[in-house]
């Protein structure tokens, strides 16, 4: 291929460059959402606003899932149109991994609490 043919070929083609690119405003929106989605669970734990520790844990887990989705959309630019649908496969894989990580974290923390805490601290007796 000579240089003229190559130059003519390169003018009209982007070779699959259909990636979503973020703008400053989308990055700032993602940042603000991340800060809010971090601050609310922190406030819930520090203030004890919810009546039960189990409810607090579930709400925090829900915020964690939303936070991961926000990061995937605003910082990793995942959508269903890019890469001929392979981004959607990455989203499904991420969701499966998040479910495994969050449920595993809850399971480990529950067993650490029940197996490692002294009995008098668990029952409230002194």
C-alpha positions as CSV (number, residue, x, y, z in Angstrom):
1,X,0.0,0.0,0.0
2,X,1.6,3.3,-1.0
3,X,1.3,6.5,1.0
4,X,-1.4,8.0,-1.2
5,X,-3.6,5.0,-0.8
6,X,-3.0,4.8,2.9
7,X,-3.7,8.5,3.4
8,X,-7.0,8.2,1.4
9,X,-8.0,5.2,3.4
10,X,-7.2,6.9,6.8
11,X,-9.3,10.0,6.0
12,X,-12.7,8.4,6.3
13,X,-12.2,5.6,8.8
14,X,-11.7,5.5,12.5
15,X,-11.3,1.7,12.8
16,X,-13.9,1.1,15.4
17,X,-13.3,4.2,17.6
18,X,-16.8,4.3,18.9
19,X,-15.9,4.5,22.6
20,X,-17.8,6.8,24.9
21,X,-15.5,9.6,26.0
22,X,-16.3,11.6,29.1
23,X,-16.4,15.3,29.3
24,X,-15.4,17.5,32.2
25,X,-19.1,17.8,33.3
26,X,-19.7,14.0,33.3
27,X,-16.5,13.5,35.3
28,X,-17.6,16.1,37.8
29,X,-21.1,14.6,38.0
30,X,-19.5,11.2,38.7
31,X,-17.2,12.7,41.3
32,X,-20.1,14.4,43.1
33,X,-22.2,11.3,43.0
34,X,-19.3,9.3,44.4
35,X,-18.8,11.7,47.3
36,X,-22.5,11.7,48.1
37,X,-22.7,7.9,47.9
38,X,-19.7,7.7,50.3
39,X,-20.9,10.4,52.7
40,X,-24.4,9.0,53.3
41,X,-23.4,5.5,54.5
42,X,-20.6,7.1,56.6
43,X,-23.2,9.4,58.2
44,X,-25.6,6.4,58.7
45,X,-23.0,4.5,60.7
46,X,-21.6,7.5,62.7
47,X,-25.0,8.8,63.7
48,X,-26.8,5.5,64.2
49,X,-29.8,6.9,62.3
50,X,-31.2,3.5,61.5
51,X,-32.8,1.4,64.3
52,X,-31.0,-1.9,63.5
53,X,-27.5,-2.9,62.6
54,X,-28.8,-5.3,60.0
55,X,-30.8,-2.6,58.2
56,X,-27.8,-0.3,58.3
57,X,-25.6,-3.0,56.7
58,X,-28.2,-3.6,54.0
59,X,-28.5,0.1,53.2
60,X,-24.7,0.4,53.1
61,X,-24.5,-2.6,50.7
62,X,-27.2,-1.0,48.5
63,X,-25.1,2.2,48.4
64,X,-22.0,0.2,47.6
65,X,-23.8,-1.4,44.5
66,X,-25.0,2.0,43.3
67,X,-21.4,3.4,43.8
68,X,-19.9,0.7,41.7
69,X,-22.5,1.3,38.9
70,X,-21.7,5.0,39.1
71,X,-18.0,4.3,38.7
72,X,-18.6,2.0,35.8
73,X,-20.8,4.5,33.9
74,X,-19.0,7.8,34.6
75,X,-15.4,6.7,34.9
76,X,-15.1,3.5,32.9
77,X,-17.6,4.8,30.3
78,X,-19.5,1.5,30.1
79,X,-22.6,1.4,28.0
80,X,-24.5,-1.1,25.7
81,X,-23.4,0.5,22.5
82,X,-19.6,0.4,22.6
83,X,-17.4,-2.5,21.5
84,X,-20.3,-4.4,19.8
85,X,-21.9,-5.4,23.1
86,X,-18.8,-6.6,24.8
87,X,-19.1,-3.8,27.3
88,X,-22.5,-5.4,28.3
89,X,-20.7,-8.7,29.0
90,X,-18.2,-6.8,31.2
91,X,-21.2,-5.3,33.0
92,X,-22.7,-8.7,33.6
93,X,-19.4,-10.0,34.8
94,X,-18.9,-7.0,37.1
95,X,-22.4,-7.5,38.6
96,X,-21.7,-11.2,39.3
97,X,-18.3,-10.3,40.9
98,X,-20.0,-7.5,43.1
99,X,-22.6,-10.0,44.3
100,X,-19.9,-12.5,45.2
101,X,-17.7,-9.8,46.9
102,X,-20.5,-8.2,48.9
103,X,-22.1,-11.4,50.1
104,X,-18.7,-12.9,50.9
105,X,-17.8,-9.7,52.9
106,X,-21.0,-10.0,54.9
107,X,-20.4,-13.7,55.5
108,X,-16.8,-13.1,56.7
109,X,-17.8,-10.2,58.9
110,X,-20.6,-12.2,60.5
111,X,-18.4,-15.2,61.2
112,X,-15.6,-13.0,62.5
113,X,-18.0,-11.3,64.9
114,X,-19.5,-14.6,66.1
115,X,-16.3,-16.5,66.4
116,X,-13.8,-13.9,67.5
117,X,-15.8,-11.7,70.0
118,X,-15.7,-12.8,73.6
119,X,-19.0,-14.0,74.9
120,X,-19.6,-11.2,77.4
121,X,-19.3,-8.6,74.7
122,X,-21.8,-10.4,72.4
123,X,-24.5,-10.7,75.0
124,X,-24.1,-7.3,76.6
125,X,-23.1,-8.8,80.1
126,X,-20.2,-7.4,82.0
